[in-house]
Amino acid sequence: MDFKNIESVASFSEEKMKKNSFFNSERLFYDAYCLRPGQAQKVHAHEGSDKVYFVLRGTGLFTVGEESRELGEGNAVIARAGEPHGVANESGGDLVLLVTMAPPPAH
């Protein structure tokens, strides 16, 4: 069984949002995104992939398409393939997201 503990994988960077890989395959990726206050992931899109953000800790301002909404712990939001999306931590605390994307984007 391949398992990981969030606390042993998730870490922050003082310079920018940090992506921490949990599991990756040809069919999906599952990451922890860690954002300090003031950090953000710019709005972008993936033409062939859906992405789900799940707020594990903190509060983030999520943009999907033309809508932006603040979401806190226990909430999830999906950006379907081709929809512009991003997240910003405009709060005073850390933000930890579990992020699933399928299929993984081509690099």
C-alpha positions as CSV (number, residue, x, y, z in Angstrom):
1,M,0.0,0.0,0.0
2,D,1.4,3.4,-1.0
3,F,0.3,6.0,1.6
4,K,1.6,9.4,2.8
5,N,0.8,11.7,5.7
6,I,-0.1,15.3,4.8
7,E,2.2,16.7,7.5
8,S,5.2,14.8,6.2
9,V,4.7,16.0,2.6
10,A,3.3,19.5,2.8
11,S,5.8,22.4,3.1
12,F,6.0,26.1,2.4
13,S,8.3,28.4,0.5
14,E,8.8,32.0,1.5
15,E,9.2,33.1,-2.1
16,K,6.1,31.6,-3.8
17,M,3.3,29.0,-3.6
18,K,4.8,25.6,-3.2
19,K,3.5,22.5,-4.9
20,N,4.2,19.3,-3.0
21,S,3.6,16.0,-4.8
22,F,1.7,13.2,-3.1
23,F,0.8,10.8,-5.9
24,N,1.3,11.0,-9.7
25,S,0.4,8.6,-12.4
26,E,-0.3,8.8,-16.1
27,R,-4.0,9.4,-15.2
28,L,-3.9,12.0,-12.4
29,F,-1.8,14.0,-10.0
30,Y,-2.6,14.6,-6.3
31,D,-0.7,17.5,-4.7
32,A,-0.7,19.7,-1.7
33,Y,-0.4,23.4,-2.6
34,C,0.9,25.5,0.3
35,L,0.5,29.3,0.2
36,R,1.7,31.8,2.7
37,P,-0.3,35.1,3.1
38,G,0.1,37.2,0.0
39,Q,1.0,34.2,-2.3
40,A,-1.1,33.2,-5.3
41,Q,-1.4,30.9,-8.3
42,K,-2.1,33.1,-11.3
43,V,-5.2,32.5,-13.3
44,H,-4.5,30.0,-16.0
45,A,-6.3,27.1,-17.9
46,H,-5.7,23.5,-18.9
47,E,-7.5,22.6,-22.1
48,G,-7.6,18.8,-21.5
49,S,-7.7,18.5,-17.7
50,D,-10.1,19.0,-14.8
51,K,-8.7,20.3,-11.5
52,V,-10.3,20.1,-8.0
53,Y,-9.1,22.2,-5.1
54,F,-10.0,21.1,-1.6
55,V,-9.2,23.5,1.3
56,L,-7.6,21.5,4.0
57,R,-6.4,24.5,6.2
58,G,-7.0,28.2,5.9
59,T,-9.0,30.4,3.5
60,G,-8.4,31.2,-0.1
61,L,-9.9,33.4,-2.8
62,F,-10.6,31.1,-5.8
63,T,-11.3,32.2,-9.3
64,V,-13.0,29.8,-11.7
65,G,-14.2,31.3,-15.0
66,E,-15.7,34.8,-14.3
67,E,-16.5,34.1,-10.7
68,S,-14.3,34.6,-7.6
69,R,-15.3,33.3,-4.1
70,E,-13.6,32.9,-0.7
71,L,-13.6,29.3,0.5
72,G,-12.5,27.9,3.8
73,E,-11.7,24.6,5.3
74,G,-13.7,21.6,4.2
75,N,-14.8,23.2,0.9
76,A,-13.9,22.1,-2.6
77,V,-14.2,23.7,-6.1
78,I,-13.7,22.3,-9.6
79,A,-12.3,24.0,-12.6
80,R,-13.3,21.9,-15.6
81,A,-11.1,21.6,-18.7
82,G,-10.6,24.9,-20.4
83,E,-11.9,27.0,-17.5
84,P,-9.6,29.8,-16.3
85,H,-8.8,29.2,-12.6
86,G,-6.4,30.3,-9.8
87,V,-6.2,30.9,-6.1
88,A,-4.8,33.6,-3.9
89,N,-4.2,33.7,-0.1
90,E,-5.4,37.1,1.0
91,S,-5.9,36.0,4.6
92,G,-3.5,36.5,7.5
93,G,-2.8,32.7,7.8
94,D,-1.4,29.8,5.9
95,L,-3.4,28.1,3.2
96,V,-3.1,24.3,2.5
97,L,-4.9,22.8,-0.5
98,L,-5.2,19.3,-1.7
99,V,-5.3,19.4,-5.5
100,T,-6.3,16.7,-7.9
101,M,-5.9,17.0,-11.6
102,A,-6.9,14.4,-14.3
103,P,-5.5,13.8,-16.6
104,P,-2.2,15.5,-15.7
105,P,-1.3,18.4,-18.0
106,A,1.2,17.8,-20.7
107,H,4.4,19.7,-20.1
